[in-house]
Amino acid sequence: MADLWMQIHAYFSQNTTEYLAYLWQHVSISLLSLAVSCLIGIPLGYLCTRNRLLNRCITGIFQVLRIIPSLAILILLIPVMGTGVAPSITALVLLSVPPILMNTTVGFAGVPAFMNETACALGMTESQQFWRVQVPLALPKILTGMKIAMVEIIASATLAAKIGAGGLGSLILTGIGLFRTDLLLIGGVSVSLLAILSGLMFQLLSRWLFPYQPAKNK
């Protein structure tokens, strides 16, 4: 055990810049994937509340895509998109859109009818009802979907290293190839801490924005 800690200390002493580069690659890929997923999942989730047929079709498509392993999607995308960041983000987006889409749908569908009726009685336009009533009431669920998606993205982004996208997965793969437990621990623990930290950040954001929400909705 002492030798392992010495190896970990030696790695950080000699390769701090390399580690920070891997960490930044992992974070940037994850954030970009989340941003693209939100741009796709939130509008689609809202549209699903407006059309039941669209809801069944879109939800069915993304649920089918979600059960396909991320590594399989990465391999299938190589002939089309090559290697690097683009296919990695595509695979992560396919993985993370469903929780955002589903929670957005639940959030907007859960807006009480009397709230819309009250807003209409007060003379609000449809646009005002959407931004001032529906969005604030649906936002807690949307944030929950984003939190779930972010944790899944960070965990799955380790596979991006297999096709040259970098990230903390590079440390894990190197550790496996060289039978180095120190690299496996550094990479694995770093990914775990990132996932936990992202979940806590969304939790704190939800509590700050919606202090009146019951604990079960956070």
N, C-alpha and C positions, 0 to 999 in steps of 0.2 A: 504493500500500500504506500509506503514511504517513497519507493522508487516511482510509483505512478504520479504522486503529487509533485515530485521533482521534475518529471517529464513535462507535466502540465505547466509548471512554473517556467521551465526552460523554453517551452513553446511561446508563451506570452512574452518572455524576455527577448526572444530573437525574432518573433514573427508578428508583432503587434500590428504593423501596417497591413500585412496580409490578412490577418483576422478581421480587422476593421473593414477591409475591402469586401470580404465575404459577407460580413454582417450588413453592409450597405446594399450590396447586390440583393440579398435576401429580402431586406425591408423594402427596397424600391420595387422589386418584382411583385411583392405582396400588395403594396399600396396601389400600384398601377392596376393589378388584377381586380382589387376591390372596387376601384373607381369605375372601371369598365363594367363590372358586374352590376353596380348601382345604376349606371346609365341604361343598362338593359333591363334589369330586374324590376326597378321601381315603376317605370312607365308601363311595362307589361303587366305588373301586378295590379296597377290601377285599372288598366283596360280590361283585365279579367273580371273585375267587379261590375263592369258595365255590360258584359256579354258572356252568358253562360257557356255557349258553344266555344267561344274563344278561350274561356277559362279551361275547359276540358282538354282542348287541343294543345295549348301552350304548356299547361301543367304536365300533361302526359308526355310530351316531347322531352322536357327538361328532366323529368323524373327518370325516364329511360336512359338519357345521357348520363345521369348522375350515378347509376349503378355500374357503369363501365369504369373499371379502374383507371386512375389518372395515368399510370404508366402505359397502359394500353392505348390511351388517347394520344399520349406523346409519341409513341411508336408509329401510330397510324398517321400522325400529322407530319412526320419527317419527310415522306415522299412529296407532300404537297407544299409544306412551308420550310423544309430544311431543318437545320438545327439553330439553337440560340434562344433568344428571349421571346420572340414572337410565338412560336408553337407552345412554349411553356405557359405564357400568359393565356393563350387560347384554351389550353387544357384546364388551367386554374379557373378561368371564367366559367367554363361549362360546369365545373364542380360547384362554384359558389353562387351562381345565379339562382338555383332552386330555393335555398333558404330565404334569400332576399325577396324573391317573387312571392313565395308562399306567405311570408309574414306581412308583406305589403298588401296582399289580397285580404288577409284576415283583418289587418288594421283598418282598411277602408270599408270593408264589409261590416265591421263592428261599430261604425259610427251610428249612433241612435238616430232614428228617423225624425224624432221630435226636435233634435238639434238643427237639422236642415230646415224643418218647418218653421222653427223659431227664427232662424236666420232669414228665411224668405219673408216672414211676416215683418221683420225689421227693415225690409227693403234692400237687402243685400243682393247683388247680382250673382250669377252662377260662379263667376270668377272669384268674387269675394267670399262666397260660401266655401269654395274649394280651398283657398289659401288661409282663410281665417278660422274656419271651422273643421273641415275634413282633414286637412294636413296636420294641424296640431294634435288632433285626436288619434290619428293613425301613426304619428311619428314614433311613439314608444315601441310599437310592434315592429316598425321598420328598423329601428335601431337594434332591436333584438335580432332580427334577421341579419343585419350587418355584422353584429358581434359573432354570431355563429359562423357566418361566411369567412370572416377574417381569421378566426382560429383554424378553420379547415384549410384556408389558403396557406397560412404560415406552416402548418404541419405538412401539407402536400408539396410545398415549394422545394422541399429537399430533393425531390425527384428531378427538378429542373437541371441539376448538375449533370445528370446522365446525358443530356443533349447539349451541353456546353453553355448553359445559361448562368452558371456560377451559383453563388449563394453558399450558405452553410452546409448544404448537401455535399459540396466539394470536399469539405473536411471529413465528413462521414464516409464518403466513398474512398478517399485516400486512406483513412484509418482501416477500412475493410481490406483494401488491397495490400497494405503494408503490415497488417496485423498489429496496428498500433492502437491500443486501448485508450491512450491519452487523447488522440484525435477524435475517436468515437465519442468519448465523454464530452469533450469540448463542443463538438458539433451538436450532439444530441441534447445536452443540457441547455445550450444557447437557444435552440429551436423551442424547447419546452418553456423556457423563461419568456421568450418572445410571445408565444401563444398565451401564456398566463397574463403577461403584461397587457396585451391587446384586449383580452377579455375584461380585465380590471379597468382599463381606460374607458371602454364603452359603458361599463357598469357605473363608473363615476360620472360620465357624461350624462347618462340617463337620470341619475339621481339629482344632478345639478339642474338639468332642464325641466325635470318633472318630479319635484319633491312631493307632490300630492299623490303620485301613483302608488298603489299598493305594492308591497315588496315582491309579490308573486309576478308582477308584470315587468320587473326590471331584469 
